[in-house]
Amino acid sequence: MGLTVHVPAWRLEEDGAVIVVGDQFGAWLEFRESSRGDQAPDQHHRLTGLARAIPPWAGAEGGRHPTIIDADGASIYWDAPQSVTGPVDLLGVVSANNVDVPDGFPTTEGLVTRVRMEWQECRPGDDTAWYPVPGTARYEDLQSSYLPHAGSLDPATRAVWTGVLVDLEVTSG
């Protein structure tokens, strides 16, 4: 099964990592439904699988329901809006997570079949920090991601690097 996985820029920067077409990639995966927040259409993935509730844990989002989705070899964590058990057909973003998951949660492994650098326009906020402008994400299709100079802002486009989209052919979950 193929998944489109968003890998946040900060994760790659922290690890000093690049992602290359043809490499194996493994991570904990999490899902966020499309109705929650600004998500670029390129990030969206239609996810079908079997959902089952898992025990509450300290990292779960308040008022939501910890759930695992088994989708053709991938194991994906989801803070579901209500208790869900059985088949699901969802639209949203699958993201790589290297911070926190429930104890014993499996990683998903796969072969990288496509890499797209994600850039997003930003504007200054009241506190002099720069913030992404919704709806401005653009993508650069490459054989390998790279690490742009941290915090650099392209003066012509006011775009910053916000992550990488990886097409992943799942080999195990």
C-alpha positions in Angstrom: 0.0 0.0 0.0 1.2 3.5 -0.7 0.9 6.4 1.8 1.6 10.1 1.5 3.5 11.0 4.7 4.2 14.5 5.8 7.6 14.8 7.6 7.9 18.2 9.4 11.0 20.3 8.7 11.9 20.4 12.4 12.1 16.7 12.6 14.6 16.5 9.7 16.6 19.5 11.0 16.9 17.9 14.5 18.2 14.6 13.0 20.2 16.2 10.3 18.4 13.8 8.0 17.6 13.8 4.3 15.1 11.4 2.6 16.1 9.8 -0.7 13.9 8.0 -3.3 14.7 4.3 -3.1 15.6 4.4 0.6 13.8 2.6 3.4 12.0 5.0 5.8 10.5 4.1 9.2 8.6 6.1 11.7 5.7 6.2 14.0 2.8 7.5 12.0 -0.2 9.6 13.2 -3.3 10.8 11.4 -5.1 14.1 11.6 -8.5 14.5 9.9 -8.8 17.1 7.1 -11.4 19.1 9.1 -8.7 20.0 11.7 -6.6 23.0 10.8 -4.9 24.3 7.6 -3.7 21.4 5.5 -2.5 21.7 1.9 -4.4 19.5 -0.5 -1.2 17.8 -1.5 -0.8 16.6 2.1 -4.2 14.8 2.1 -4.4 11.1 2.0 -7.5 8.9 1.8 -6.9 6.4 4.5 -9.0 3.2 4.7 -8.4 0.5 7.3 -9.6 -1.0 10.5 -9.8 1.2 13.6 -9.7 0.0 17.2 -9.6 1.9 20.5 -6.5 1.7 22.5 -6.0 2.4 26.2 -5.8 6.1 27.3 -2.2 7.4 27.7 -0.6 10.6 28.9 0.1 11.9 25.3 -3.5 11.6 24.1 -5.2 14.8 23.1 -7.8 15.9 25.7 -11.4 15.1 24.9 -10.4 12.7 22.0 -10.1 8.9 21.8 -6.8 7.1 21.3 -7.2 4.8 18.3 -4.9 2.7 16.1 -5.7 2.3 12.4 -4.4 -0.8 10.7 -4.2 0.0 7.0 -2.6 -2.6 4.7 0.5 -3.1 6.8 0.7 0.4 8.3 0.0 1.1 11.9 -1.3 4.7 12.4 -2.1 6.5 15.6 -5.3 8.7 15.6 -6.8 10.9 18.4 -10.3 10.2 17.1 -13.2 12.6 17.8 -15.3 9.8 19.2 -14.8 6.1 20.0 -14.3 4.2 16.7 -14.1 0.5 16.1 -14.3 -1.2 12.7 -13.8 0.0 9.1 -12.9 3.6 8.5 -12.5 5.7 5.3 -10.9 9.0 6.2 -9.4 12.0 4.6 -6.6 13.9 6.3 -2.8 14.0 6.8 -0.6 11.1 7.8 2.5 12.5 9.5 5.8 11.0 10.8 6.2 11.3 14.5 9.4 10.8 16.4 8.4 12.4 19.7 5.8 10.4 21.6 3.4 7.4 21.1 1.7 4.9 23.4 4.1 2.3 24.8 4.6 -0.6 22.4 3.2 1.3 19.4 4.8 -0.1 16.2 6.7 1.9 13.6 5.8 1.6 10.0 8.5 0.8 7.4 8.4 1.4 3.7 10.2 2.2 0.5 10.4 5.9 -0.5 9.0 6.3 -4.0 8.7 10.1 -4.2 10.1 13.1 -2.3 8.6 16.6 -2.4 10.1 19.5 -0.5 7.4 21.7 1.0 7.7 25.5 1.0 5.1 27.9 2.5 4.8 31.7 2.4 5.1 33.4 5.8 4.2 36.8 7.2 5.3 38.6 10.3 3.1 38.4 13.4 2.6 40.9 16.1 5.5 39.4 18.1 8.0 39.7 15.1 8.0 36.0 14.5 7.0 34.7 11.1 3.9 32.6 10.6 2.8 30.4 7.6 0.1 31.8 5.4 -2.7 29.3 4.9 -3.1 28.0 1.3 0.3 29.0 0.1 2.2 25.6 0.2 4.1 24.7 -2.9 6.2 21.6 -3.6 9.5 20.8 -5.2 9.7 17.3 -6.7 13.2 15.9 -6.1 15.2 12.6 -5.9 16.4 13.6 -2.4 15.4 16.1 0.2 18.0 18.6 1.5 18.5 20.7 4.5 18.0 24.4 3.7 19.8 26.9 5.8 17.8 26.9 9.1 15.3 29.7 9.4 16.2 31.2 6.0 13.4 33.2 4.3 13.4 33.6 0.6 13.0 37.4 0.2 11.3 37.2 -3.2 8.6 34.7 -2.2 8.7 35.0 1.6 8.7 31.2 1.7 10.2 29.0 4.3 10.8 25.2 4.2 8.1 23.6 6.3 8.6 19.9 5.5 8.8 17.0 3.1 6.0 14.9 1.5 7.1 11.3 1.1 5.3 8.7 -0.9 5.9 5.5 1.0 5.3 2.0 -0.3 4.6 0.3 3.0 6.5 -2.9 3.7 5.7 -3.5 7.4 3.7 -1.9 10.2 
